[in-house]
Amino acid sequence: MSSSQTEPFHEVLVVGLGAVGAIYSYILKKSGLARVSCVARGNYEIVSQKGLTIRSGKYGNIDGWKPDRLFPNVASALRDTSTTQLIPYTHVFITTKFIPELSQTPSILAPLLTYSHAQGRKQLGLDAQPVYVVMQNGLGVERDLYNAVSEVLGGEEPRVVGTAVWIGTNMSGANVVEHNDFDRVTLGLYHPSHQPTSSPSTNALLDQLNTLLSTGGTQTTLTPSIQRVKFAKNLWNIGFAATCTLTGWTIPAMCRARPSTNDESAVEDDGYEPWVHESTQGSIEEYVWPNIRKLLEEAVSVGRACGLDEPIEGASGLPDALVDSTMANTRTLHVRPQSVHIPSMLLDKRLGRPIEVEGICGELVRMAREVGVDVPRIEMLYSLLLVVQNQILREVETKKNSKVVSAVVEVEEQPAVIIVRRGRVKSTY
């Protein structure tokens, strides 16, 4: 690998081998600058046996792709299985969904966040903690990890990098990844103060990450104010992803006209559905779009109260035109017949998976309360999504319990004793 002759070689751990984790693991490996280890929490068995099938408009079709090392959990990823030596990770990428109701990031990464592990790294001449790169959707997703790392370091400043990721990818099977022709990530050092962070050491850290990722093929941007970028990105999720999740329909249901053909079924077979029926089209224009605008305006008012509109490099953090451009660009994109995009939150709901309500909506409500800004529409959105999330979590628990029931193949009842013999678990999905 010629690039490794001029750039330092990295040991990278990717925690979460879903769609985003799979594509960025591939990108990191493709760079030629890193040995890539992955924790596949939910699909370890099939990936270890068959590898990943990647279908990408950008990177091509790859069958049976595997990282350099594969582990079922973080605890097993600490040491090389062949040598039992501590693996000297330079970077840990977190690509799991942000669902704190089920598991919090410090809990997932707990084996890395111990004093003994930090001492073991120091004995190898490493920093006590690696650089953590949080590739999760939503606001405030870095905070708990930042605090946990700070505690391990005894108050020393953690190196936690926040990201804003734009990518079209999903899992169509436990080891099958679909990806279009686009992936882009903005990177910046996280700090809970919301203030821009820039220093020679910070710039060097981000430059190194930039080289690692861009060499692998993804588009990268560096920023001194990652929270400002993430806040602006979250506007779309608040206005459109959350609304789609509650209605059950994608964005064209709010803006796309009836297909201009005599054979509607043919167009619908190509994915034209949904479209706006003329009977209430006027009401949708009168009520839906203005209320989405109000949602975005409420969010912007929170960001400004938190200081996220401070000018950086001559540009306003939250310019007046941001709401207008978000509305206009979304409508322009989704009136097209080619628009088949399903917001990830809606897709998760359709598939019965927990949604990222806390990072997208809940954190914004909490930020608003901290600075005394009223956000009645966002609070209503959040409250309704809490019910959706609650029922998804209930159904997930029910399915888990039904797996246990289906595993019982024989019960022998004796006085004061119940013996349960378990067989192979049959999937209830």
Secondary structure, DSSP 8 states (H G I E B T S, - for coil): -GGGGTS--EEEEEE--SHHHHHHHHHHHHTTSEEEEEE-TTTHHHHHHH-EEEEETTTEEEEEE--SEEESSTGGGSB-TTT--B---SEEEE-S---TTT--HHHHTGGGSSHHHHHHHHHTT--SS-EEEE--SSSSTTHHHHHHHHHHTTT----EEEEEEEEEEEEEETTEEEEEEEEEEEEEE--TT------HHHHHHHHHHHHHHHHTT-EEEE-S-HHHHHHHHHHHIIIIIHHHHHHTS-THHHH----SSS-HHHHHHTT------GGGHHHIIIIIHHHHHHHHHHHHHHHHHTTTT--BTTB-SS-THHHHHHHHHHHHHHSSTT-----HHHHHHHTT----HIIIIIHHHHHHHHHT---HHHHHHHHHHHHHHHHHHHHHHHHHHHHHHHHEEEEEEETTEEEEEE-------
